Structures are given as structure tokens and as C-alpha cells.
Amino acid sequence: MTGPAALALGAAPLGNLFTAVTDEQAYDTVHTAWRQGIRSFDTAPHYGLGLSERRLGAALREHPRDAFTVSTKVGRRLEPSDGTGDDLANGFAVPATLRRVWDFSADGIRRTIEGSLERLGLDRVDTVYLHDADDHEEAAFRDGYPALEKLRSEGVVGAIGAGMNQSEMLTRFVRDTDVDVVLCAGRYTLLDQSALDALLPAAQERGVQVVIGGAFNSGLLADPKPGSTYNYAAAPAELLDRALRLKETAERHGTTLRAAALAFCAAHPAVPSVLVGARSAAEVEDCAEQFRTPVPAAFWQELRDTGLLPPGVPGLPA
């Protein structure tokens, strides 16, 4: 990979992640991202039972198709449901008019992509990831990956890969298949560098790109305080203390913890983009501003000197 990593917008919040977002707020979020120079957008059928895809597609429709890239995901197929109530058990404040069916079969993947294209209102997607295959490893490798490879060869999709909140299975995808890119969420951050053990070196060796999500570990690195979340649960005291030390160090060096968290993810040479989720124009503006905020080399050196970061992390100033 050459050139600096770019900021990309994760559209899970536009699917009413945890709490509702209006159509107007969703549009403003995407419009503001565009105004801030963001041209890469990530979504999935899982996010709000297709609501994220519909809202993202509607907002992008006014822009030239060749001016942006969109990624979506397969593995959860949506089908009609006679259920009532909401989808909050799965994290989304939407009516349960559809239900998710785990499906990594070739037919299921093709049907899932067709549904995504219809909701997005697009004739193609640029990247398709096998989504959260943690408990479906055999099916993902036996059926799902070959299906995506076939769709790529037919020109139905562009790049193919896998997206997960772990690095071990992503490393297997990098080593054992011909994926173009993987999406790794939460495993390459200022608090968790487990992707450095095998995934990132393997990706560099194979020329596979690694998109990084979860730069803030679901909130702790955005604003560490009692009650902050880490991986969507209450942050352990030890990690909260570590995050507060990181924040204090950043501020002493004239920057912010949010800027440092994003800069850390962006610095690795295998990383083409850092994915941030946002539910409002204000959140997008803040992320874009933090992404542009310089982080002094002395900050990284102090983290190494104090053991807050291991030595030899690729891409960071010496």
C-alpha cells in the first residue's frame, strides 16, 4: 500500500444502532462525511435489518457512482418475519419486520448481495465481506469464500474479504485464500494490538489490505471515564486506568486521545483506511477534525518509554 490511510464512514449507526436516528439525521451524516472528503462507506444487511443500506444508498444517490466506494457484507440473509416488536435484542431500534438467517451458501450469498444492491439502489458494490463468521468457520471457508471468489471473477463484485472482531480467523483468510482485503474491528488500537501478532505481518507479506474499525474500542478511547464501554461492555478498571493515562499523555503533548487513537490505526503500512461509525453530522465533523490533528513524534516515544505501547510498532514516528 502507498500513501496515507483515509478516513471511511461506518454506517451501522444509520441503522438505528441502540437508539433511533431520523432519515434527515442519517442524510446529514452522510452529506457531512462527503463534505469532509470521505469517499468510502461501509454498511451491512445486519445493520438495522437493511435500514442502514437504504439510508446510505439514498444519501449517496446524488453523487457520481465512480466518485465513491461502498462495502457491504454477507452471511446474514434477511427474510420476511411475522414477528412483532423491535430488534433491540440484536442492538437495533427498528421494527422486527425481517429476520436474519445465517447463510454462507453460494445461493444465499448471491441472494444477499442482490438484496443489498436493491436496498442501496446501486448496480454494484466495490467490496463484499463475509460477516462475523466466528461460529461458522467451516461454512465460510467451504462455501462462502468460493462463492465470493466466483462472483468476483464474474465482475458482480469488486474486492472480496472478511470482516470480524477478531484477528485469528482473519489471518487464516489472508494466508489460505486470495482475499483482497479484511476488516478487523477493535484488534488494532491503542489498547489492543493483537492484530500485530500474525494478521498484519501476514497481510503485508501477501499484499492484502487491512481496513481497521473500532479505533475507539466502542467508546473507551473516545472519552475514558467511569462507565465507559470497551468492546460494548463496561470497561474493566485496569483498561480504564490505561486509557486515562493515554489521554493525559496526549493532552500533555498538545493533542487529543481521539486523534492519537485514529492516527495509531492509520499509521500501519498495511492499512488503507480507518472506519469510524457516526450517527450525526457533529460526530462526523469531530472525527474528521481529529483525523487531521497532528500527533507529535514525542508522544509515541513517551508511550514506548512508559510501556503504554510496545516497541517497534510499524509506521509510527521513531
PERA-V723518 format. One record per residue. RES is the residue in three letters. OMEGA is omega in whole degrees, 0 to 359 (none if undefined). Layout:
[[RES,OMEGA] [RES,OMEGA]]
//
This chain:
[[MET,177] [THR,178] [GLY,182] [PRO,177] [ALA,180] [ALA,175] [LEU,179] [ALA,182] [LEU,173] [GLY,190] [ALA,176] [ALA,179] [PRO,179] [LEU,173] [GLY,181] [ASN,177] [LEU,180] [PHE,180] [THR,186] [ALA,172] [VAL,179] [THR,176] [ASP,181] [GLU,178] [GLN,179] [ALA,179] [TYR,181] [ASP,179] [THR,181] [VAL,180] [HIS,179] [THR,176] [ALA,179] [TRP,181] [ARG,178] [GLN,176] [GLY,179] [ILE,182] [ARG,180] [SER,188] [PHE,183] [ASP,180] [THR,179] [ALA,174] [PRO,181] [HIS,187] [TYR,178] [GLY,180] [LEU,177] [GLY,182] [LEU,179] [SER,180] [GLU,181] [ARG,181] [ARG,180] [LEU,180] [GLY,180] [ALA,182] [ALA,183] [LEU,187] [ARG,182] [GLU,181] [HIS,178] [PRO,185] [ARG,182] [ASP,183] [ALA,182] [PHE,175] [THR,180] [VAL,172] [SER,173] [THR,192] [LYS,178] [VAL,182] [GLY,172] [ARG,178] [ARG,179] [LEU,175] [GLU,183] [PRO,179] [SER,175] [ASP,181] [GLY,175] [THR,180] [GLY,185] [ASP,184] [ASP,185] [LEU,176] [ALA,176] [ASN,174] [GLY,186] [PHE,182] [ALA,179] [VAL,176] [PRO,182] [ALA,180] [THR,176] [LEU,174] [ARG,180] [ARG,175] [VAL,176] [TRP,185] [ASP,178] [PHE,179] [SER,180] [ALA,180] [ASP,179] [GLY,179] [ILE,179] [ARG,179] [ARG,179] [THR,179] [ILE,177] [GLU,178] [GLY,179] [SER,179] [LEU,179] [GLU,180] [ARG,180] [LEU,185] [GLY,182] [LEU,178] [ASP,179] [ARG,169] [VAL,186] [ASP,181] [THR,174] [VAL,179] [TYR,163] [LEU,194] [HIS,171] [ASP,182] [ALA,186] [ASP,183] [ASP,183] [HIS,187] [GLU,183] [GLU,181] [ALA,182] [ALA,181] [PHE,183] [ARG,187] [ASP,188] [GLY,181] [TYR,178] [PRO,179] [ALA,179] [LEU,179] [GLU,178] [LYS,179] [LEU,176] [ARG,181] [SER,178] [GLU,181] [GLY,179] [VAL,176] [VAL,179] [GLY,179] [ALA,178] [ILE,180] [GLY,180] [ALA,179] [GLY,185] [MET,174] [ASN,177] [GLN,181] [SER,186] [GLU,182] [MET,176] [LEU,177] [THR,177] [ARG,177] [PHE,181] [VAL,186] [ARG,191] [ASP,180] [THR,180] [ASP,177] [VAL,177] [ASP,190] [VAL,170] [VAL,178] [LEU,184] [CYS,184] [ALA,171] [GLY,184] [ARG,171] [TYR,183] [THR,176] [LEU,180] [LEU,184] [ASP,180] [GLN,184] [SER,178] [ALA,178] [LEU,186] [ASP,184] [ALA,188] [LEU,185] [LEU,174] [PRO,179] [ALA,179] [ALA,177] [GLN,181] [GLU,183] [ARG,182] [GLY,179] [VAL,179] [GLN,178] [VAL,174] [VAL,182] [ILE,172] [GLY,177] [GLY,182] [ALA,181] [PHE,181] [ASN,177] [SER,172] [GLY,186] [LEU,181] [LEU,175] [ALA,183] [ASP,184] [PRO,178] [LYS,177] [PRO,183] [GLY,178] [SER,181] [THR,175] [TYR,185] [ASN,173] [TYR,173] [ALA,180] [ALA,184] [ALA,174] [PRO,184] [ALA,182] [GLU,180] [LEU,176] [LEU,178] [ASP,180] [ARG,179] [ALA,178] [LEU,176] [ARG,177] [LEU,180] [LYS,180] [GLU,179] [THR,179] [ALA,183] [GLU,177] [ARG,179] [HIS,174] [GLY,177] [THR,181] [THR,177] [LEU,180] [ARG,178] [ALA,181] [ALA,180] [ALA,179] [LEU,181] [ALA,178] [PHE,181] [CYS,185] [ALA,189] [ALA,185] [HIS,185] [PRO,179] [ALA,189] [VAL,179] [PRO,182] [SER,177] [VAL,187] [LEU,177] [VAL,176] [GLY,179] [ALA,180] [ARG,181] [SER,176] [ALA,181] [ALA,179] [GLU,178] [VAL,181] [GLU,179] [ASP,180] [CYS,180] [ALA,179] [GLU,179] [GLN,180] [PHE,180] [ARG,184] [THR,180] [PRO,175] [VAL,186] [PRO,178] [ALA,181] [ALA,177] [PHE,181] [TRP,180] [GLN,178] [GLU,178] [LEU,178] [ARG,183] [ASP,184] [THR,178] [GLY,177] [LEU,172] [LEU,176] [PRO,176] [PRO,170] [GLY,176] [VAL,185] [PRO,171] [GLY,181] [LEU,178] [PRO,181] [ALA,none]]
//
